[in-house]
Amino acid sequence: MRLLFGCNQQVAGFVAAHISGCDGGFGNCQAIGVVDEQTDELVAGMVFHDWQPGPGVIQISSASLTPRWLTAEVRHKMFSYPFDEIGCQMVVLQVAATNVRMVRIAKAFGFTAHLIQRMRGRNEDGYLFTLTDDAWRNSKFTRKHHGQTQSADPA
């Protein structure tokens, strides 16, 4: 898998086309694509949108054609962009409650889940997930990137 930069509208269009109810797209956004190196095709994308510089909050939306897209390199870039490059203190992710795979992944990444009834329509609940920069930097996924090691609490 190879990361694709500088193709915001193409990647955002790909992601919007694969998310139910996202017909309006994302507006002003930054996006990172994931290209399958064997086929040279876009197989996944991450869109960073609704940036709020004051509170330091941004939303992320993603879609993929294959579960193989979420490599360690992709995962690192997915969160180093908002937290390290633009200075976010929290990332927000919306997920349909029926999207069991993404709910499981978000929880594994350390997101805090908030179930919202009818968030995706009258008959569909959704999760609003939040991930702070501190939670991400202290997660099992990033300790090696931030020079941390797992250790027992000294208290």
C-alpha positions, 0 to 999 in steps of 0.5 A: 500500500502506498499513501497518496497526497495532493489529490484531496477532491479525488480521495474525498469523492471516493470516500463520500461515494462509499459512505451512505448519506454522504451525498453532499461531500465534505466541502473544504477538506484535506485527504490522504488516499491509499493506493494498492501498489500492485494494481495502482488503484485507489482502495481507501481514503481518509478525509479530514474535515470540519476543522475547528482551530479554536478548540483544536477539533477535526473530524475524520471520515474514511472508506475502503474497498479492502481491510488490508489498507490499514497498515501500521504506516497508514495508521501512523499517518492517519493520526500524525496528520491531525495531532502532529502536523496541524495541532489538533487536540481531538479527532471526532469520528462518526460511525453507524452502529451497524458498522460492527467492524469499524466500531471494533476498530475505533475502540481498539484505537482508543476512541471513546464511544458515545452512542447517539440514538437516531444519529444516522436517521430515524431508524439508525443509531450511530456512534460519535467517537472521540480521540484525544491527542493524549490518548493516541500518544499513549496508545499501544499503536504509538509508543514506539513513535513517541519514544515511550515504553509500556511500564507499570504505574509508579504510584 
